[in-house]
């Protein structure tokens, strides 16, 4: 929990602010001093996406004086199903700029600090040091471990949230004498095991539920009231609308917060999570220059661009395209390829025996599931299997813009 500023140093409230926050001021647990603590507080929101949107909005509405925003992405129309801090009018803008417009419109008294950058081991400590509380709204494991470790090293609480499909989690990590994220998850899952929201989907309302829980925890920490989620993990199931709480314990062997810590500085989190570093001829370069003579390799699988696949199809080369998405995705958009969903591929691989010696190009939505499918086929003895970089979305971007994107 952040150390409260001495009462004499707390900022005064203007008449307009007293009117704005009147419903807080009449709560004995908040009152004038509590609202002044909120005004003095500095909170960093890591991400302005599904979780960061409701989180930042409610912090601004509550009167948190300084809100930092870390994001390097731009607003896409597909974000608007859940990222309510953005709007149709800001599609294409930097997310931090879009979020600032909404936050300032909600509460012009809030000071917004924008960090339009990717959070890395090189900049995390410098960015975090000026904030009282860090709120983690990220959607990948490498950044979650990075946020956790930076919070532990700096002694700052981490209001954590995560979402997937219809389920969410929330907790407060790295608070005094409380467990950290590594105590709960000592090791990351194997790369690709847990699909991203872009691959697996998410109910648009779910980040609203979890993000508001995160905001609630932040405000309680600032005010020093109630019982925080430190030492507890809240599980949210939106389909059944059930909430469960698991007791968490500090791991004395934790490498970052344990008694004999082995991590004393930020590490390479891509490497820790088994994430491939970009090659000198990575997917983006191949997409921009499809005539590269050698396709990049990932786990022994050649990665090809949509332009190269189009060239082969136009030349009537011996190529077989396989779609490994789900049936409901095919109903949204498809390029006419036969479908065997990834989860069924291992048991249905015999159906592809007739094309075993053909050059097979596997595609999905973005390229993650098709990479795993290509590995399955290679292990089953298929000699010429390639993964389509960027999947059907890259095809819609680069080859056929008339196709819908999802």
Number of C-alpha atoms within 10 A of each C-alpha: 21 17 9 18 13 8 10 7 11 18 16 16 15 9 8 10 15 15 12 15 17 14 11 18 18 11 11 10 15 19 15 19 18 22 27 23 26 27 24 21 23 21 26 26 24 25 26 27 25 28 33 32 25 25 29 31 23 19 25 27 17 20 25 26 22 22 23 25 26 23 23 16 17 15 24 17 16 12 18 17 14 20 24 22 25 27 17 11 10 18 17 13 15 17 26 26 20 20 28 24 16 19 24 16 12 14 19 14 18 21 18 22 16 18 17 15 13 15 19 17 18 11 11 17 20 10 15 20 15 12 17 23 26 26 28 26 28 24 18 14 19 19 21 22 24 20 26 23 28 26 23 21 16 12 17 22 25 30 29 29 26 23 26 19 19 18 20 21 21 24 26 29 28 29 23 14 12 19 25 32 23 22 22 16 11 14 12 15 12 10 14 13 11 13 15 16 14 12 17 10 14 20 17 17 15 23 30 20 17 28 31 21 23 32 24 17 25 28 24 18 23 24 21 18 13 10 9 19 22 25 20 19 20 18 19 21 15 16 11 9 9 10 12 11 14 10 10 17 15 18 18 14 14 21 17 24 25 17 11 11 12 12 14 13 11 18 15 12 17 16 11 13 18 14 14 11 10 12 12 9 15 17 21 14 15 23 20 12 14 19 12 14 8 12 18 19 16 17 10 12 18 19 24 25 25 25 20 17 19 13 12 13 14 9 9 9 12 12 17 18 22 23 26 27 21 16 12 8 13 17 8 11 16 19 13 10 14 12 18 20 19 21 13 12 18 14 9 13 15 11 11 17 11 8 13 19 16 18 17 22 21 27 28 29 27 18 21 21 24 27 27 20 28 29 18 17 22 16 10 13 11 20 14 17 27 27 29 30 28 24 21 27 22 21 24 19 15 14 15 13 12 8 16 13 16 14
